[in-house]
Amino acid sequence: MSKIKNILEAVIVITIALAFVLPGVAVVTNEETNHMNEKMWEGKTRREISKVLTWSPTTKALPITKEGNVAITGWGEGDARRPALTKDNLGNVFVTYQFDVDLLSSPAGFAWNPNPLDQEAWWNNGVALTLEGIEMLLYPDTATCEHPNYPLFNVFMAVDTEEAGGMYIPDATDYETWEIFTWTNGAPDPKFAGISDGGWYTDLNYDDVIGPFNFYIEESDLCGTLPDCPVFFHTGIDAASGAGYYDCQENEQTVPAADPDSVNLPDRIHTAIYNKDTEKVIWKMVDPTVECDYEYTPYQATVADGTNPAIAAYGTQVVIVYHNGGQIKCVYSSNDGETWSQPVTIGAGQYPDAIAIGNTVYAAYVNNANLYLVTSENGGATWGAPVQMNDEDGSVVAEENCIDLHESGIVWVDNRELNDYQNIYYAALPVAGVPPTNPTCTYDKKNKEITVVSTDEDGDQIRYGVSWDNDQTVDEWTTLYNSGVAAKIDVTDKEGTVGVIAEDANGAQSGWVSVKSKEKSVGYHSLLLELIYRLLQQMLQL
């Protein structure tokens, strides 16, 4: 059995240092128990986190960038790699990245920005962090978290001390609130850490473990000598504990594993990973109410020949995009992975990423040092024309995890002339899909409301915006409705004409439609004049 329970002791110590040093936070440690042979590992580590690089607006000049591409890094000396993108509960776009200062030093980089197209804000809010006594802090990844006190959750690998860990972040804008932890028993020869947005699950085997799942890869001897063994880790934040599920190869052969990806749906997690030796892409789905163990989940299959898979899902549709022979391809399932399609070729390229926003699947990849974005409106069966996202030709660095897609935008590794290093760049996603139809509006005088309805060819949900002054400025939005389902807008206190617009879940908008919200009242004198006017008309016709 591959279940491992980790008990975490919650010990937080905060100290104040110099102005350019973050308040120190002691690493929370734990004990790890193998429930199969009851062997107990004991050990405690203490690490402090400090700011080692900072940017001052008085000593650094802002870069010159073309409109549409924004440099997130560029203020420090070192190569930025492996960007990860999410958005917190306050609307800040949050980015992590690996910051290779030299061959022996790699702190983790962080930046946040309420307006991701604001170049200066990225640099003002950028910082590189290292754990005290740890020089190589690799594979940082970030995700939003459903916990009310920890809206952001990051994971990382500390290579030089062979530790796996993470950060609970209550407030991205206040480093003093960040809580850092590592798991005891280390992470032998760590290779990867990764996490995806959402996902708040109760563990079937340990009912006190409630929280997100994430991936680690390590060379583990817990299941025998298995190089590059994937660990699907379930963290219980409030319980300060976690359960690690090692894939010891009872079923699909993932080892030696590389570049896993996952997507969280409300009640299940779809994952994709590939075997470096066989170059087979393996899909697994974990339903925490059925089986949390990544090795023994009943939902798994080898679905393609290829490498570097990225996975997206919505409803029962699952799409895996991957690399094979210089081509970007995909396979898809319309029934939650029960059956899979034959490979679909998207185009030439490598190192893809994918995400579903509504019913639209976005895929990004590198080809000839350029970044391309394509979309599918039918679950991966066909794809649109690629759009180049980098506005300086030939500037994109092609390497594993060089791209990250999120509903708030796309980030990538870029080596255009900015400083002497490669940097992380950001761009907003273009609106995909067909916009909804212009809404049909009907005024109900009795109930003092307007009924509006629109349809969306892509099947996306629709919301309706109202302009009370009919000036095409949205004053109020409805909630999202399914395509073709009518919404009611209360106009009890409104007079005259209002404007209505439909917008789908991807941001595509219809045209504006005007509708009377109420007949204006007519006074006594106006009625008398109207009567006289009509009498005169009749007399003239005699």
C-alpha positions as CSV (number, residue, x, y, z in Angstrom):
1,M,0.0,0.0,0.0
2,S,1.3,3.5,-0.9
3,K,-0.3,5.6,1.7
4,I,1.9,7.8,3.9
5,K,0.5,10.1,6.6
6,N,2.5,13.2,7.6
7,I,1.8,14.9,10.9
8,L,2.7,18.6,10.9
9,E,3.5,20.5,14.2
10,A,2.3,24.1,13.8
11,V,5.2,26.2,15.1
12,I,5.4,29.8,13.9
13,V,8.1,32.2,15.1
14,I,8.2,35.7,13.8
15,T,11.3,38.0,14.1
16,I,12.0,41.5,12.8
17,A,15.2,42.1,10.9
18,L,16.7,45.0,8.8
19,A,14.6,47.0,6.4
20,F,15.6,44.8,3.5
21,V,15.0,41.5,5.2
22,L,11.7,39.8,5.5
23,P,10.3,39.0,8.9
24,G,11.7,35.6,9.7
25,V,9.3,32.7,9.8
26,A,10.3,29.4,11.3
27,V,9.6,26.4,9.1
28,V,6.8,24.2,10.5
29,T,8.0,20.6,10.8
30,N,6.3,17.3,11.0
31,E,6.6,13.6,11.6
32,E,6.0,11.0,8.9
33,T,4.6,7.6,9.5
34,N,4.5,4.6,7.2
35,H,1.3,2.9,8.1
36,M,2.2,-0.2,6.2
37,N,5.2,-1.2,8.4
38,E,4.7,1.3,11.2
39,K,8.2,2.6,10.7
40,M,8.5,6.1,12.2
41,W,10.8,8.8,10.9
42,E,11.7,11.6,13.4
43,G,13.4,14.8,12.7
44,K,12.9,18.5,12.9
45,T,14.3,21.3,10.7
46,R,14.2,25.0,11.2
47,R,14.5,27.4,8.3
48,E,14.0,31.1,8.1
49,I,12.8,33.1,5.0
50,S,14.4,36.3,4.1
51,K,14.4,38.8,1.3
52,V,17.7,38.6,-0.5
53,L,17.0,40.8,-3.5
54,T,14.9,43.9,-3.8
55,W,14.3,46.6,-6.3
56,S,14.4,50.4,-5.6
57,P,12.7,52.7,-8.0
58,T,15.6,55.2,-7.4
59,T,18.2,52.9,-8.7
60,K,16.5,50.8,-11.5
61,A,15.1,52.0,-14.8
62,L,11.8,50.5,-16.1
63,P,12.2,48.5,-19.3
64,I,10.8,49.6,-22.6
65,T,8.2,47.0,-23.7
66,K,5.9,46.9,-26.6
67,E,2.2,47.3,-25.9
68,G,0.6,44.0,-24.9
69,N,3.7,42.2,-23.5
70,V,4.7,43.2,-19.9
71,A,7.9,42.2,-18.2
72,I,7.2,40.8,-14.7
73,T,10.9,40.4,-13.9
74,G,14.0,42.3,-15.1
75,W,14.9,44.1,-11.9
76,G,17.5,41.5,-10.5
77,E,20.5,39.7,-11.7
78,G,19.6,36.1,-12.7
79,D,17.6,34.0,-15.1
80,A,13.9,33.6,-14.3
81,R,12.3,30.3,-15.2
82,R,9.2,28.1,-14.6
83,P,6.6,30.8,-14.2
84,A,3.3,30.0,-12.5
85,L,0.2,32.3,-12.5
86,T,-2.9,32.6,-10.4
87,K,-5.2,35.2,-8.9
88,D,-6.0,35.8,-5.2
89,N,-9.4,36.5,-3.5
90,L,-8.7,40.3,-3.7
91,G,-8.2,40.3,-7.5
92,N,-4.4,40.4,-7.4
93,V,-2.7,38.5,-10.2
94,F,0.1,36.5,-8.4
95,V,3.2,35.0,-10.1
96,T,5.9,32.7,-8.8
97,Y,9.0,31.7,-10.7
98,Q,12.4,30.0,-10.2
99,F,15.2,32.7,-10.1
100,D,18.6,31.2,-11.1
101,V,21.1,33.7,-9.7
102,D,24.0,31.4,-10.6
103,L,24.8,27.6,-10.8
104,L,24.6,27.3,-7.0
105,S,21.9,29.7,-6.0
106,S,18.2,29.7,-6.9
107,P,15.8,31.6,-4.7
108,A,12.1,31.7,-5.5
109,G,10.6,34.8,-7.1
110,F,7.2,36.3,-6.3
111,A,5.3,39.2,-7.7
112,W,1.7,40.4,-7.4
113,N,-0.3,43.1,-9.3
114,P,-3.9,44.2,-9.2
115,N,-3.5,45.4,-12.8
116,P,-1.3,42.9,-14.7
117,L,-0.8,45.4,-17.6
118,D,0.8,47.9,-15.2
119,Q,4.6,47.4,-15.8
120,E,5.8,49.5,-12.9
121,A,3.5,47.7,-10.3
122,W,5.1,44.3,-11.2
123,W,8.6,45.6,-10.4
124,N,7.5,47.5,-7.3
125,N,5.9,44.3,-5.9
126,G,8.6,41.9,-7.0
127,V,10.8,40.0,-4.6
128,A,13.1,37.0,-4.5
129,L,13.0,34.8,-1.4
130,T,15.3,32.1,-0.1
131,L,15.1,29.8,2.9
132,E,18.0,30.5,5.3
133,G,20.6,27.8,4.8
134,I,19.0,26.6,1.5
135,E,20.5,27.8,-1.7
136,M,18.5,25.9,-4.3
137,L,14.8,26.5,-4.0
138,L,13.3,25.0,-7.2
139,Y,10.0,24.4,-8.9
140,P,7.9,27.0,-7.1
141,D,4.3,26.7,-8.1
142,T,1.2,28.6,-7.0
143,A,-2.6,28.2,-6.8
144,T,-5.7,29.7,-5.3
145,C,-7.0,27.9,-2.3
146,E,-10.5,27.7,-1.0
147,H,-9.5,28.1,2.7
148,P,-10.9,31.4,4.0
149,N,-7.6,32.2,5.8
150,Y,-5.2,31.1,3.2
151,P,-6.4,32.2,-0.3
152,L,-3.0,31.3,-1.8
153,F,-1.0,28.1,-1.5
154,N,2.5,27.5,-2.9
155,V,4.7,24.4,-3.1
156,F,8.5,24.1,-3.8
157,M,11.5,21.8,-3.6
158,A,14.6,22.6,-1.6
159,V,17.1,20.6,-3.6
160,D,20.3,21.2,-1.6
161,T,18.7,19.9,1.6
162,E,16.3,17.4,-0.1
163,E,13.1,18.9,1.3
164,A,9.6,19.4,0.0
165,G,7.5,22.1,1.3
166,G,5.2,25.0,0.7
167,M,3.8,28.3,1.8
168,Y,0.4,29.3,3.2
169,I,-0.3,32.9,2.1
170,P,-3.1,34.8,3.8
171,D,-2.2,38.1,2.2
172,A,0.0,38.2,-0.9
173,T,0.8,41.9,-0.2
174,D,2.1,41.3,3.3
175,Y,5.2,39.0,3.5
176,E,4.9,39.0,7.3
177,T,1.8,36.8,7.0
178,W,3.4,34.1,4.9
179,E,3.8,30.8,6.7
180,I,6.6,28.5,5.5
181,F,6.8,24.7,6.1
182,T,8.7,21.7,5.0
183,W,7.9,18.0,5.5
184,T,10.2,15.9,7.6
185,N,11.8,12.8,6.1
186,G,12.8,15.1,3.3
187,A,12.3,14.5,-0.4
188,P,15.1,12.3,-1.7
189,D,16.6,13.7,-4.9
190,P,13.6,16.0,-5.5
191,K,12.7,16.6,-9.2
192,F,9.4,18.6,-9.3
193,A,6.7,20.4,-7.3
194,G,3.3,21.5,-8.7
195,I,-0.2,22.5,-7.7
196,S,-3.4,23.7,-9.5
197,D,-6.1,26.1,-8.6
198,G,-9.1,25.0,-6.5
199,G,-9.6,21.6,-5.1
200,W,-10.8,21.4,-1.6
201,Y,-11.3,17.7,-0.7
202,T,-11.7,15.5,2.3
203,D,-9.4,12.5,2.4
204,L,-11.1,9.1,2.4
205,N,-8.4,7.5,4.5
206,Y,-7.7,10.4,6.9
207,D,-10.8,12.4,7.7
208,D,-8.8,15.2,9.4
209,V,-6.9,15.9,6.1
210,I,-9.0,18.4,4.3
211,G,-7.5,20.6,1.6
212,P,-5.7,20.7,-1.8
213,F,-3.8,18.0,-3.6
214,N,-0.5,18.6,-5.3
215,F,2.3,16.8,-7.0
216,Y,5.9,16.1,-6.0
217,I,8.4,13.9,-7.8
218,E,11.3,12.4,-5.9
219,E,13.6,9.4,-5.9
220,S,11.9,7.4,-3.2
221,D,12.9,4.2,-1.5
222,L,9.6,3.8,0.3
223,C,8.3,1.4,-2.4
224,G,11.7,0.0,-3.4
225,T,14.2,1.7,-5.6
226,L,12.0,3.8,-7.9
227,P,13.8,6.7,-9.5
228,D,11.6,9.7,-10.1
229,C,8.6,8.4,-8.2
230,P,5.5,10.7,-8.3
231,V,3.8,11.6,-5.0
232,F,0.3,12.8,-5.1
233,F,0.1,14.8,-1.8
234,H,-3.0,15.8,0.1
235,T,-2.5,18.7,2.6
236,G,-4.8,19.3,5.5
237,I,-4.2,22.9,6.4
238,D,-6.3,23.2,9.6
239,A,-5.2,19.7,10.8
240,A,-1.5,20.6,10.1
241,S,-1.1,17.3,8.4
242,G,-0.9,15.6,5.1
243,A,-1.1,12.3,3.3
244,G,1.4,11.4,0.6
245,Y,0.4,8.8,-2.0
246,Y,3.3,7.3,-3.8
247,D,2.8,5.6,-7.2
248,C,4.6,2.2,-6.7
249,Q,3.6,0.9,-10.1
250,E,0.9,-1.6,-9.3
251,N,-1.1,-0.4,-12.3
252,E,-0.1,2.1,-15.0
253,Q,3.7,2.5,-15.3
254,T,4.5,6.2,-14.5
255,V,8.0,5.7,-13.3
256,P,10.4,7.3,-14.1
257,A,7.8,10.1,-14.0
258,A,8.1,13.6,-15.4
259,D,6.2,16.9,-15.8
260,P,2.8,16.0,-14.2
261,D,-0.2,18.3,-14.6
262,S,-3.6,18.3,-12.9
263,V,-7.0,20.1,-13.0
264,N,-9.4,20.3,-10.2
265,L,-13.2,19.8,-10.7
266,P,-15.6,20.2,-7.7
267,D,-15.6,16.5,-6.8
268,R,-12.6,15.0,-8.7
269,I,-9.1,15.6,-10.0
270,H,-7.9,14.8,-13.5
271,T,-4.1,14.3,-13.9
272,A,-1.7,13.7,-16.7
273,I,1.9,12.5,-16.4
274,Y,4.4,10.8,-18.7
275,N,7.0,8.1,-18.4
276,K,10.5,9.4,-19.4
277,D,11.7,5.9,-20.6
278,T,8.6,4.8,-22.6
279,E,7.4,8.3,-23.5
280,K,3.8,7.3,-22.7
281,V,1.2,9.8,-21.5
282,I,-0.8,8.4,-18.6
283,W,-4.1,9.8,-17.4
284,K,-5.4,9.2,-13.9
285,M,-8.5,10.6,-12.2
286,V,-8.8,10.7,-8.4
287,D,-12.3,10.8,-6.8
288,P,-11.5,11.3,-3.1
289,T,-14.8,9.7,-2.1
290,V,-13.8,6.5,-3.9
291,E,-10.0,6.2,-3.6
292,C,-7.4,8.9,-2.8
293,D,-4.4,6.7,-3.4
294,Y,-2.9,7.8,-6.8
295,E,-1.5,4.3,-7.4
296,Y,-4.8,2.4,-6.8
297,T,-7.4,4.8,-8.2
298,P,-9.7,2.8,-10.5
299,Y,-9.7,5.6,-13.1
300,Q,-6.4,5.4,-15.1
301,A,-5.1,4.6,-18.5
302,T,-2.2,5.1,-20.9
303,V,-3.8,7.5,-23.5
304,A,-1.0,8.6,-25.9
305,D,2.6,8.4,-27.0
306,G,4.3,11.6,-26.1
307,T,5.9,13.9,-23.5
308,N,5.1,17.1,-21.5
309,P,1.3,16.6,-21.2
310,A,-1.0,19.4,-20.0
311,I,-4.6,18.7,-19.0
312,A,-7.8,20.8,-19.1
313,A,-11.4,19.7,-18.2
314,Y,-14.9,21.0,-17.9
315,G,-18.1,19.1,-17.1
316,T,-17.3,15.5,-18.4
317,Q,-14.9,16.8,-21.1
318,V,-11.2,16.1,-20.6
319,V,-8.5,17.3,-23.0
320,I,-4.8,16.3,-22.8
321,V,-2.4,18.3,-25.0
322,Y,1.1,16.9,-25.4
323,H,4.3,16.8,-27.6
324,N,5.1,14.1,-30.0
325,G,7.8,14.2,-32.8
326,G,7.9,17.9,-33.0
327,Q,4.1,18.3,-33.1
328,I,1.6,19.4,-30.6
329,K,-1.2,16.9,-30.4
330,C,-4.2,16.2,-28.2
331,V,-6.5,13.4,-27.1
332,Y,-9.9,14.0,-25.6
333,S,-12.6,12.3,-23.7
334,S,-16.3,13.3,-23.5
335,N,-17.2,10.9,-20.7
336,D,-14.7,11.7,-17.9
337,G,-12.0,9.4,-19.2
338,E,-14.0,6.2,-19.8
339,T,-12.9,6.3,-23.5
340,W,-10.4,8.5,-25.4
341,S,-10.2,9.8,-28.9
342,Q,-7.5,9.2,-31.5
343,P,-4.7,11.8,-31.5
344,V,-5.5,15.2,-33.1
345,T,-2.7,17.2,-34.5
346,I,-2.7,20.9,-33.5
347,G,0.5,22.1,-35.1
348,A,4.3,22.1,-34.9
349,G,5.7,23.0,-31.5
350,Q,6.8,21.8,-28.1
351,Y,6.3,22.4,-24.3
352,P,2.5,23.0,-24.3
353,D,0.2,24.1,-21.6
354,A,-3.7,24.0,-21.5
355,I,-6.6,25.3,-19.6
356,A,-10.4,25.3,-20.0
357,I,-12.3,28.6,-19.5
358,G,-16.0,27.9,-19.7
359,N,-16.4,25.5,-22.6
360,T,-13.4,26.9,-24.4
361,V,-10.1,25.1,-24.2
362,Y,-6.9,27.2,-24.7
363,A,-3.6,25.6,-25.6
364,A,-0.3,27.4,-25.8
365,Y,3.1,26.2,-27.1
366,V,6.5,27.3,-28.4
367,N,7.5,27.0,-32.1
368,N,10.6,28.5,-33.6
369,A,11.1,30.7,-30.4
370,N,7.6,32.1,-30.7
371,L,4.6,31.6,-28.3
372,Y,1.4,30.5,-30.0
373,L,-2.1,30.3,-28.6
374,V,-5.0,28.2,-30.1
375,T,-8.5,27.5,-28.9
376,S,-11.0,24.7,-29.3
377,E,-14.7,25.2,-28.9
378,N,-15.6,21.5,-29.2
379,G,-13.6,19.9,-26.5
380,G,-10.4,19.3,-28.5
381,A,-11.9,17.8,-31.7
382,T,-10.8,20.8,-33.8
383,W,-8.7,23.9,-33.2
384,G,-8.6,27.4,-34.5
385,A,-5.8,29.3,-36.1
386,P,-2.8,29.9,-33.9
387,V,-2.2,33.5,-32.6
388,Q,1.3,34.7,-31.8
389,M,1.4,36.1,-28.3
390,N,5.0,37.5,-28.0
391,D,5.2,40.8,-29.7
392,E,9.0,40.5,-30.4
393,D,9.7,37.8,-32.9
394,G,11.9,34.9,-31.8
395,S,12.1,35.9,-28.1
396,V,10.6,32.9,-26.3
397,V,12.7,30.4,-24.4
398,A,11.8,26.8,-25.2
399,E,12.2,24.6,-22.1
400,E,10.0,22.5,-19.8
401,N,7.4,24.5,-17.9
402,C,8.2,27.7,-19.8
403,I,4.5,28.6,-20.2
404,D,1.6,28.9,-17.7
405,L,-2.0,29.6,-18.7
406,H,-4.6,31.0,-16.4
407,E,-8.0,32.7,-16.9
408,S,-6.3,35.9,-15.9
409,G,-3.6,35.7,-18.6
410,I,-0.5,33.9,-19.8
411,V,3.1,34.1,-18.6
412,W,6.2,32.7,-20.3
413,V,10.0,32.8,-20.3
414,D,11.5,35.4,-22.7
415,N,15.0,36.4,-23.6
416,R,14.4,39.6,-25.5
417,E,16.9,42.5,-24.9
418,L,15.9,43.9,-21.5
419,N,18.8,43.1,-19.3
420,D,21.4,40.3,-19.6
421,Y,19.1,37.6,-18.4
422,Q,15.9,35.7,-19.4
423,N,12.7,37.1,-17.8
424,I,9.1,36.3,-17.3
425,Y,6.6,38.2,-19.5
426,Y,2.8,38.5,-19.2
427,A,0.0,39.0,-21.8
428,A,-3.8,39.0,-21.5
429,L,-5.7,36.3,-23.2
430,P,-7.6,37.3,-26.3
431,V,-11.4,36.7,-26.2
432,A,-12.2,33.3,-27.7
433,G,-15.3,31.9,-29.3
434,V,-18.4,33.4,-30.9
435,P,-20.1,36.2,-29.0
436,P,-23.7,35.7,-27.8
437,T,-26.6,37.0,-29.9
438,N,-28.0,40.4,-29.3
439,P,-30.5,40.0,-26.4
440,T,-34.2,40.0,-27.0
441,C,-35.9,42.3,-24.5
442,T,-39.5,42.5,-23.4
443,Y,-41.0,45.1,-21.0
444,D,-43.6,43.8,-18.6
445,K,-45.6,46.8,-17.5
446,K,-47.6,44.9,-14.9
447,N,-44.5,43.5,-13.0
448,K,-42.3,46.4,-13.8
449,E,-39.5,44.3,-15.2
450,I,-37.6,43.5,-18.4
451,T,-37.2,40.0,-19.6
452,V,-33.9,39.5,-21.6
453,V,-32.6,36.4,-23.3
454,S,-29.7,35.6,-25.6
455,T,-28.1,32.4,-27.0
456,D,-24.5,31.5,-27.3
457,E,-23.3,29.4,-30.2
458,D,-20.5,27.9,-28.1
459,G,-22.9,26.9,-25.3
460,D,-21.2,29.3,-22.8
461,Q,-23.1,30.8,-19.9
462,I,-24.3,34.4,-20.4
463,R,-24.7,37.4,-18.1
464,Y,-26.6,40.6,-18.9
465,G,-25.4,44.2,-18.4
466,V,-27.7,47.1,-17.9
467,S,-27.0,50.7,-18.8
468,W,-29.6,52.7,-16.9
469,D,-28.9,55.9,-18.9
470,N,-28.6,54.0,-22.2
471,D,-25.1,55.3,-22.7
472,Q,-23.5,51.9,-23.3
473,T,-21.8,51.9,-19.9
474,V,-22.7,48.9,-17.8
475,D,-24.1,50.0,-14.5
476,E,-25.1,46.6,-13.2
477,W,-24.6,42.9,-14.2
478,T,-26.8,40.0,-13.7
479,T,-25.5,36.6,-12.6
480,L,-24.6,34.0,-15.2
481,Y,-27.4,32.1,-17.0
482,N,-27.3,29.1,-19.3
483,S,-27.6,30.0,-23.0
484,G,-31.2,30.6,-23.9
485,V,-32.4,31.0,-20.4
486,A,-34.2,34.3,-19.7
487,A,-33.2,36.7,-17.0
488,K,-35.5,39.3,-15.3
489,I,-34.3,42.9,-14.7
490,D,-36.3,44.9,-12.1
491,V,-37.1,48.4,-13.5
492,T,-39.5,49.5,-10.8
493,D,-37.8,52.8,-10.2
494,K,-36.6,53.5,-13.7
495,E,-38.0,55.7,-16.4
496,G,-37.4,56.1,-20.1
497,T,-35.0,53.8,-22.1
498,V,-32.2,51.5,-20.8
499,G,-29.5,49.6,-22.7
500,V,-28.9,45.9,-22.4
501,I,-25.9,43.8,-23.5
502,A,-25.1,40.1,-23.3
503,E,-21.7,38.8,-22.3
504,D,-20.6,35.1,-22.3
505,A,-18.3,33.5,-19.7
506,N,-15.3,34.1,-21.9
507,G,-15.9,37.9,-22.1
508,A,-17.3,37.9,-25.6
509,Q,-20.1,40.5,-25.9
510,S,-23.1,41.1,-28.1
511,G,-24.3,44.4,-29.4
512,W,-26.3,46.8,-27.3
513,V,-30.1,46.7,-27.4
514,S,-32.4,49.6,-26.2
515,V,-35.7,49.0,-24.5
516,K,-38.2,51.2,-22.8
517,S,-38.2,50.5,-19.0
518,K,-41.4,52.5,-18.3
519,E,-43.8,54.8,-20.0
520,K,-43.2,58.3,-18.7
521,S,-46.1,59.7,-16.7
522,V,-48.3,62.3,-18.4
523,G,-49.8,65.2,-16.4
524,Y,-53.3,66.6,-16.4
525,H,-52.5,69.6,-18.6
526,S,-50.7,67.4,-21.1
527,L,-53.8,65.1,-21.4
528,L,-56.1,68.2,-21.9
529,L,-53.8,69.5,-24.7
530,E,-53.7,66.1,-26.3
531,L,-57.6,66.0,-26.3
532,I,-57.9,69.5,-27.8
533,Y,-55.3,68.6,-30.5
534,R,-57.3,65.5,-31.5
535,L,-60.6,67.5,-31.6
536,L,-59.1,70.1,-33.8
537,Q,-57.8,67.4,-36.2
538,Q,-61.3,65.9,-36.5
539,M,-62.9,69.4,-37.1
540,L,-60.4,70.1,-39.9
541,Q,-61.3,66.9,-41.6
542,L,-65.1,67.8,-41.7
